[in-house]
Amino acid sequence: MTPATLEEIREKGLKALAEELGPVGMARFLQMFETGRGDYSKERHRLIGKQSVRTLAKEIKQRRKSS
């Protein structure tokens, strides 16, 4: 028996997931392994800037009080 190609393994895996979890469960399972996009560091710096941890914690506490 020859080893399965990566494509064959992928197809069998997707079929098994669909049969066991159903289409919605399969999609949710696959989403757990999707890689993110973009540059987390650049985005974090854009959103947070140069605020200190103390300042961020203070903002969080204020938002929790008001909600």
Backbone as CSV, one residue per row, in Angstrom:
resi,resn,N_x,N_y,N_z,CA_x,CA_y,CA_z,C_x,C_y,C_z
1,MET,0.854,-1.181,0.000,0.000,0.000,0.000,0.895,1.237,0.000
2,THR,0.672,2.136,-0.948,1.477,3.352,-1.021,0.945,4.387,-0.039
3,PRO,1.858,5.191,0.515,1.398,6.235,1.444,0.489,7.233,0.738
4,ALA,-0.460,7.761,1.469,-1.400,8.735,0.917,-0.683,10.054,0.681
5,THR,-1.104,10.758,-0.347,-0.559,12.097,-0.589,-1.172,13.052,0.429
6,LEU,-0.585,14.217,0.575,-1.126,15.214,1.492,-2.551,15.606,1.100
7,GLU,-2.808,15.674,-0.186,-4.153,16.025,-0.656,-5.159,14.937,-0.272
8,GLU,-4.759,13.667,-0.398,-5.648,12.565,-0.017,-5.924,12.581,1.487
9,ILE,-4.887,12.843,2.266,-5.060,12.925,3.716,-5.995,14.069,4.075
10,ARG,-5.821,15.222,3.409,-6.690,16.376,3.659,-8.141,16.043,3.332
11,GLU,-8.365,15.425,2.186,-9.720,15.062,1.774,-10.364,14.086,2.764
12,LYS,-9.613,13.070,3.176,-10.144,12.092,4.126,-10.431,12.751,5.478
13,GLY,-9.545,13.635,5.886,-9.737,14.340,7.155,-10.976,15.205,7.141
14,LEU,-11.167,15.965,6.055,-12.358,16.811,5.940,-13.633,15.977,5.907
15,LYS,-13.567,14.848,5.210,-14.735,13.953,5.146,-15.069,13.418,6.543
16,ALA,-14.031,13.007,7.277,-14.256,12.483,8.630,-14.825,13.561,9.547
17,LEU,-14.294,14.774,9.451,-14.811,15.874,10.265,-16.273,16.163,9.936
18,ALA,-16.584,16.222,8.656,-17.953,16.517,8.233,-18.911,15.432,8.721
19,GLU,-18.495,14.180,8.623,-19.364,13.083,9.057,-19.565,13.087,10.569
20,GLU,-18.510,13.368,11.303,-18.579,13.310,12.763,-19.203,14.565,13.370
21,LEU,-18.844,15.741,12.834,-19.265,17.006,13.443,-20.382,17.715,12.687
22,GLY,-20.640,17.320,11.471,-21.580,18.048,10.631,-20.888,19.269,10.045
23,PRO,-21.504,19.912,9.061,-20.841,21.024,8.379,-20.528,22.210,9.290
24,VAL,-21.435,22.542,10.186,-21.208,23.691,11.076,-20.096,23.373,12.075
25,GLY,-20.152,22.194,12.665,-19.115,21.793,13.605,-17.757,21.709,12.946
26,MET,-17.736,21.210,11.706,-16.478,21.127,10.965,-15.910,22.527,10.740
27,ALA,-16.750,23.455,10.342,-16.290,24.830,10.100,-15.762,25.448,11.383
28,ARG,-16.465,25.249,12.488,-16.020,25.803,13.773,-14.686,25.190,14.198
29,PHE,-14.533,23.890,13.987,-13.280,23.219,14.325,-12.130,23.783,13.494
30,LEU,-12.347,23.941,12.213,-11.289,24.442,11.333,-10.916,25.890,11.653
31,GLN,-11.876,26.684,12.115,-11.592,28.073,12.472,-10.618,28.172,13.638
32,MET,-10.568,27.160,14.477,-9.651,27.190,15.612,-8.192,27.186,15.162
33,PHE,-7.930,26.719,13.951,-6.561,26.573,13.475,-6.185,27.586,12.404
34,GLU,-7.088,28.487,12.095,-6.784,29.483,11.066,-5.787,30.494,11.611
35,THR,-4.809,30.794,10.804,-3.806,31.758,11.232,-4.347,33.167,11.069
36,GLY,-3.900,34.035,11.926,-4.323,35.423,11.858,-3.702,36.129,10.664
37,ARG,-4.165,37.320,10.438,-3.640,38.111,9.336,-3.164,39.448,9.881
38,GLY,-2.270,40.054,9.157,-1.801,41.369,9.554,-0.611,41.293,10.498
39,ASP,-0.290,42.427,11.066,0.852,42.539,11.966,0.335,42.952,13.333
40,TYR,0.303,42.003,14.250,-0.253,42.246,15.575,0.446,43.404,16.271
41,SER,1.773,43.446,16.183,2.530,44.497,16.887,2.175,45.887,16.370
42,LYS,2.122,46.040,15.062,1.775,47.343,14.484,0.359,47.748,14.884
43,GLU,-0.567,46.795,14.831,-1.958,47.084,15.186,-2.071,47.458,16.660
44,ARG,-1.371,46.724,17.520,-1.393,47.015,18.955,-0.858,48.419,19.226
45,HIS,0.264,48.773,18.580,0.825,50.107,18.772,-0.099,51.196,18.246
46,ARG,-0.805,50.907,17.158,-1.749,51.879,16.614,-2.895,52.105,17.596
47,LEU,-3.389,51.023,18.200,-4.529,51.134,19.104,-4.149,51.665,20.479
48,ILE,-3.043,51.200,20.998,-2.661,51.532,22.371,-1.708,52.708,22.445
49,GLY,-0.848,52.836,21.469,0.138,53.908,21.510,1.167,53.650,22.598
50,LYS,1.524,54.678,23.320,2.550,54.544,24.348,1.970,54.599,25.748
51,GLN,0.753,54.160,25.899,0.120,54.166,27.215,0.789,53.127,28.113
52,SER,0.838,53.444,29.382,1.414,52.505,30.342,0.377,51.460,30.721
53,VAL,0.845,50.385,31.316,-0.055,49.343,31.793,-0.984,49.919,32.853
54,ARG,-0.459,50.781,33.688,-1.266,51.411,34.749,-2.418,52.206,34.128
55,THR,-2.126,52.978,33.080,-3.165,53.776,32.418,-4.214,52.871,31.781
56,LEU,-3.761,51.811,31.119,-4.703,50.883,30.491,-5.593,50.212,31.533
57,ALA,-5.005,49.798,32.655,-5.781,49.169,33.726,-6.825,50.135,34.268
58,LYS,-6.446,51.388,34.406,-7.378,52.413,34.898,-8.555,52.570,33.929
59,GLU,-8.266,52.594,32.626,-9.321,52.711,31.625,-10.265,51.513,31.676
60,ILE,-9.708,50.339,31.846,-10.530,49.129,31.914,-11.475,49.204,33.108
61,LYS,-10.939,49.600,34.257,-11.765,49.710,35.464,-12.883,50.729,35.275
62,GLN,-12.576,51.860,34.632,-13.590,52.879,34.387,-14.682,52.348,33.470
63,ARG,-14.290,51.629,32.425,-15.289,51.081,31.487,-16.161,50.045,32.169
64,ARG,-15.575,49.243,33.041,-16.371,48.228,33.754,-17.384,48.880,34.679
65,LYS,-17.002,49.980,35.315,-17.922,50.679,36.205,-19.098,51.262,35.435
66,SER,-18.834,51.790,34.258,-19.888,52.466,33.494,-20.800,51.504,32.740
67,SER,-20.421,50.222,32.663,-21.293,49.273,31.935,-22.127,48.417,32.827
